[in-house]
Amino acid sequence: MRIFLAGVSDVGKTTVGAKLAALLDYRFFDLDDEIEHFYETPIERLQNRYPTVHQFRIAAAQALKHVLARGDAHNCVIALPPAD
């Protein structure tokens, strides 16, 4: 089972997600970190590369697809970035 945590910035998605994953013995992914690893650049720089939030979200979706395709992502908790 995959559990997705969504919400506004700074509400604790990463903290709660990591604790929930540990309780369930699931893998935890913070999508902000995964986006940075996937594109090998900081989120801020990546956001500046795209003129609209929509275009950035399309790029972020590619990183999410990459995470979901991983073999260790079948049972996981994923903290999603806020949808500004």
Secondary structure, DSSP 4 states (H G I P E B T S, - for coil): -EEEE--STTSSHHHHHHHHHHHHT-EEEEHHHHHHHHHTS-HHHHHHHSSSHHHHHHHHHHHHHHHHHSGGGSSEEEEPPP--
